[in-house]
């Protein structure tokens, strides 16, 4: 059976399923419609495969309404990976110039500015407090969101690493990792960014490359190797690195209670669940108050795979629901380990909760000491 035949079989199975996974699908929650669900997307692709109905403009919209969070996969007994199938479909749509034109701004900005935010590339590290060192233990790959939107995460990461005795360097000419383009079907453009990053990272001195963005972490450790791009140093998410060196993280305390939101790219896509919790419990002196939906059952924040760009109000609705779930734990602090998640959740939290990324939490406790 060829890959295309196998995919067609999986799409057929999903299209014929009783579609119970829709109850964990964030886009079903956002629209309360069967169309933007794993089953709905599979049915459209199945009909297209059979020649019964080609993907029209509405069908293309449904394909791009997927957050690629892979929550449906955790519920699927035959383990049909609709997120990957959707991403493959998006690549075909891009090759046919049939992608939603709302994504053109992201595509053109990454190509010209090397970030998806239409910010000047030369200002990438303008708000990051950093002094170059002659030698470094770790290389911090900041990612676009921490560099341009969530500066507190980048600065807290560098400050915490220095506090724990590590010399940090950052690339002089980091480009977007390519995740926003890969997840939306622009593979060739993403690999252009990737080849540049691999070259500069392999030339830098340092034992380990650290990311605070799970999207960057997934791309550097999974997508780059699949495309025969090899980084010659180990790549770790900051939560993994801090957990590995947990003895350097002081025991602290933080009143009010903490809950943790599992980012999709870090959890379901990379299997990292325990490390951020270990760091949180060490630095706060409290056990994490788990939401009803946590770990591989965690609800997506609503901010991935181009979704917020195309469907802003639905993204906010999903993020607001996740904040509501966090508030039910009675916690004062909602912690995540993803700049993208932090950005959306904080915008929806208002006065309900204080939303912090993991390194921000670490520095909050250390400063109080």
C-alpha positions in Angstrom: 0.0 0.0 0.0 1.4 3.4 -1.0 1.4 6.3 1.4 -1.4 8.0 -0.6 -3.4 4.8 -0.5 -2.9 4.5 3.2 -3.9 8.1 3.8 -7.0 7.5 1.6 -7.9 4.5 3.8 -7.5 6.5 7.0 -9.6 9.4 5.6 -12.3 6.9 4.7 -12.3 5.4 8.2 -12.5 8.8 9.8 -15.3 9.9 7.5 -17.3 6.8 8.5 -16.6 7.1 12.2 -19.3 8.0 14.8 -17.1 11.2 15.4 -16.9 11.1 19.2 -13.7 13.0 19.0 -15.6 16.2 18.1 -16.3 16.7 21.8 -12.6 17.4 22.5 -12.1 19.3 19.2 -11.6 23.0 20.0 -13.0 24.1 16.6 -16.2 22.2 17.3 -16.4 24.1 20.5 -15.9 27.4 18.6 -18.5 26.8 15.9 -20.7 24.1 17.3 -20.9 22.7 13.8 -19.9 19.3 12.3 -18.0 20.9 9.5 -14.9 22.2 11.4 -14.3 18.8 13.1 -11.9 15.9 12.3 -14.9 14.0 10.8 -16.0 17.0 8.8 -12.5 17.5 7.3 -12.1 13.8 6.6 -15.4 13.7 4.9 -14.5 16.5 2.6 -11.2 14.9 1.7 -12.8 11.5 1.2 -15.4 13.0 -1.3 -12.5 14.7 -3.1 -10.6 11.5 -3.3 -13.6 9.7 -4.8 -14.3 12.5 -7.2 -17.7 13.1 -5.8 -17.1 16.7 -4.8 -14.0 18.8 -5.3 -12.7 21.0 -2.5 -14.5 24.3 -3.1 -13.9 27.6 -1.3 -15.9 26.6 1.8 -14.1 23.2 2.0 -10.7 25.0 1.8 -11.8 27.2 4.7 -12.7 24.1 6.7 -9.3 22.5 6.1 -7.7 25.7 7.5 -10.0 25.8 10.5 -8.0 23.0 12.0 -5.6 24.0 14.8 -3.5 20.8 14.3 -3.6 20.3 18.0 -3.9 16.5 17.6 -6.3 16.2 20.5 -8.5 14.0 18.2 -5.6 11.6 17.9 -5.7 10.9 21.6 -9.3 9.8 21.3 -8.9 7.8 18.1 -8.6 4.0 18.6 -7.2 3.4 15.1 -4.9 6.4 15.6 -5.8 8.3 12.5 -3.6 11.4 12.5 -6.0 14.0 11.0 -3.7 16.9 11.8 -0.9 15.4 9.6 -3.5 14.6 6.9 -4.8 18.2 7.0 -1.2 19.5 6.8 -0.6 17.4 3.7 -3.8 18.8 2.2 -2.7 22.3 2.9 0.6 21.7 1.0 -1.4 20.6 -2.0 -3.7 23.7 -1.7 -0.6 26.0 -1.5 0.9 24.3 -4.6 -2.4 25.1 -6.4 -2.5 28.7 -5.0 -5.8 28.0 -3.3 -4.8 28.8 0.3 -6.7 31.5 2.2 -5.3 34.8 1.2 -5.3 36.0 4.8 -2.1 33.9 5.2 -0.2 35.8 2.5 0.9 38.5 5.0 2.5 35.8 7.2 4.2 34.2 4.2 5.6 37.4 2.8 6.7 38.7 6.2 8.6 35.5 7.0 10.3 35.6 3.6 11.2 39.3 3.8 11.6 40.0 7.5 12.2 36.4 8.8 9.4 36.7 11.3 5.6 36.4 10.9 4.8 39.7 12.6 5.9 42.2 9.9 8.6 43.5 12.2 12.0 44.7 10.9 14.5 41.8 11.1 17.2 44.2 12.4 15.1 44.8 15.5 14.8 41.2 16.5 16.7 41.5 19.7 16.1 45.2 20.3 14.2 44.6 23.5 16.2 41.6 24.8 18.6 42.4 27.6 21.7 40.5 26.6 25.5 40.9 26.7 27.7 38.8 24.5 30.1 36.4 26.2 33.3 34.9 24.8 32.1 31.4 25.6 28.7 29.9 26.2 27.2 26.8 27.8 23.9 27.2 26.0 22.5 28.8 22.9 19.1 30.4 23.3 17.0 30.2 20.1 14.5 32.9 21.1 11.8 32.2 18.5 9.8 35.1 16.9 7.1 35.5 19.6 9.5 35.9 22.5 11.6 38.2 20.4 8.9 40.5 19.1 5.8 40.1 21.3 6.6 38.4 24.6 9.9 40.1 25.5 9.4 39.2 29.2 9.8 35.5 28.4 13.1 36.0 26.5 14.6 38.3 29.2 13.4 36.1 32.1 14.9 33.0 30.3 18.3 34.6 30.0 18.2 36.0 33.5 17.2 32.7 35.0 19.9 30.8 33.1 22.5 33.3 34.3 21.2 33.1 37.8 21.7 29.3 37.7 25.3 29.7 36.5 25.0 29.2 32.8 26.7 31.4 30.1 24.1 32.2 27.4 24.5 33.2 23.8 21.9 34.0 21.2 22.3 33.8 17.4 23.3 37.1 15.7 21.1 36.3 12.7 18.3 34.0 13.9 15.4 33.6 11.4 11.9 32.2 11.9 12.2 28.5 12.6 9.6 27.9 9.9 6.8 26.6 12.0 4.1 29.1 10.9 4.9 28.2 7.3 5.1 24.4 7.8 1.9 24.2 9.6 0.0 26.2 6.9 1.5 24.4 3.9 4.3 26.6 2.8 7.0 24.0 2.9 9.6 25.3 0.5 9.5 28.7 2.1 9.9 27.2 5.5 12.9 25.1 4.5 14.6 28.3 3.2 14.4 29.6 6.8 15.4 26.2 8.2 18.6 25.8 6.1 19.8 29.2 7.3 19.2 28.4 11.0 20.9 25.0 10.8 24.0 26.7 9.3 24.3 29.4 11.9 23.5 27.1 14.8 26.1 24.6 13.8 28.7 27.3 13.6 28.1 28.6 17.1 29.9 27.4 20.2 27.8 26.0 23.0 26.9 22.6 24.3 23.1 22.8 24.0 20.5 24.7 22.1 17.5 25.9 24.2 14.1 27.0 23.1 11.2 28.5 25.0 8.8 28.1 22.1 7.4 24.5 21.7 6.7 25.3 18.1 10.4 26.0 17.6 11.3 22.9 19.6 9.1 20.6 17.6 10.5 22.0 14.3 14.1 21.9 15.3 13.9 18.3 16.6 11.3 16.7 14.3 10.7 18.7 11.1 14.3 19.6 10.4 15.6 16.0 10.6 12.7 14.7 8.4 13.9 17.1 5.8 17.5 16.0 6.1 18.6 19.1 8.0 20.8 18.2 10.9 21.6 20.3 13.9 24.8 19.0 15.5 24.0 19.9 19.1 21.2 18.6 21.3 18.1 20.8 21.3 16.0 21.0 24.5 13.0 23.0 25.6 13.8 25.2 28.6 11.6 23.1 30.8 13.6 20.0 30.0 16.9 21.8 30.7 15.8 23.2 34.0 14.4 19.8 35.0 17.7 18.2 34.1 19.5 20.7 36.4 16.7 20.9 39.0 19.3 21.0 41.8 20.3 24.5 40.6 16.7 25.7 40.8 16.1 26.9 44.4 13.2 25.8 46.4 10.8 28.7 46.8 7.2 29.5 47.7 4.4 31.3 46.0 1.0 31.9 47.6 -2.2 31.6 45.7 -2.0 28.3 43.9 -0.8 27.4 40.4 -2.3 25.5 37.5 -0.5 24.5 34.3 -1.7 24.7 30.6 0.0 22.0 28.5 1.0 23.5 25.1 0.0 21.2 22.2 3.4 21.2 20.5 5.2 20.5 23.8 2.8 17.9 25.1 0.9 15.9 22.5 3.4 16.5 19.8 6.7 16.0 21.8 5.6 14.1 24.9 6.9 16.7 27.4 4.5 16.7 30.4 6.5 16.0 33.6 9.4 18.5 33.2 7.5 21.8 33.5 5.5 20.5 36.4 8.7 19.4 38.2 10.1 23.0 37.8 6.8 24.6 38.9 6.6 22.5 42.0 10.2 23.1 42.9 10.1 26.9 42.5 6.7 27.5 44.1 6.7 24.8 46.8 3.2 23.8 45.7 1.7 21.0 43.7 0.1 21.9 40.4 -3.6 22.2 40.7 -4.5 20.2 37.6 -7.4 21.3 35.3 -10.0 18.7 34.5 -8.4 18.6 31.0 -4.7 18.3 31.3 -1.7 16.5 29.9 -2.7 14.6 26.7 -6.3 15.6 27.3 -5.5 19.4 27.6 -7.5 21.8 25.5 -5.7 23.8 22.9 -5.3 27.5 23.6 -6.6 28.4 20.1 -3.4 30.1 18.8 -1.8 27.6 16.4 -1.4 26.7 12.8 -2.5 30.1 11.4 -5.8 29.8 13.1 -5.8 33.1 15.0 -4.8 35.0 11.9 -7.7 33.7 10.0 -10.3 33.2 12.7 -9.5 35.7 15.5 -12.9 35.7 17.3 -13.0 31.9 17.4 -9.4 31.8 18.7 -10.4 34.2 21.5 -13.5 32.1 22.3 -11.3 29.0 22.6 -8.7 30.8 24.7 -11.4 32.2 27.0 -12.8 28.8 27.6 -9.3 27.5 28.6 -9.0 30.4 31.0 -12.4 29.5 32.5 -11.2 25.9 33.0 -8.0 27.2 34.7 -10.1 29.5 37.0 -12.1 26.5 38.2 -9.0 25.2 39.9 -9.1 28.2 42.3 -5.5 29.1 41.3 -4.2 32.6 41.2 -1.5 31.8 38.6 -2.0 30.1 35.2 1.4 28.9 34.0 2.3 27.7 30.5 5.5 26.9 28.7 4.8 28.5 25.3 5.0 32.2 24.3 2.2 31.7 21.8 -0.1 30.2 24.5 0.9 32.8 27.0 0.0 35.6 24.5 -3.5 34.5 23.9 -4.4 33.2 27.4 -3.1 36.5 29.0 -5.3 38.5 26.5 -8.4 36.6 27.6 -7.6 36.3 31.4 -8.2 39.9 32.3 -8.2 40.2 36.1 -9.2 36.5 36.6 -5.7 35.0 36.6 -2.1 36.1 36.3 -0.8 34.3 33.3 3.0 33.6 33.2 5.3 31.6 31.1 7.6 29.2 32.9 10.8 31.4 33.0 8.6 34.4 34.1 7.3 32.3 37.0 10.9 31.3 38.0 12.0 34.9 38.0 8.9 36.1 39.8 9.7 33.8 42.7 13.4 34.6 42.7 12.8 38.3 42.8 10.4 38.0 45.7 13.1 36.2 47.6 
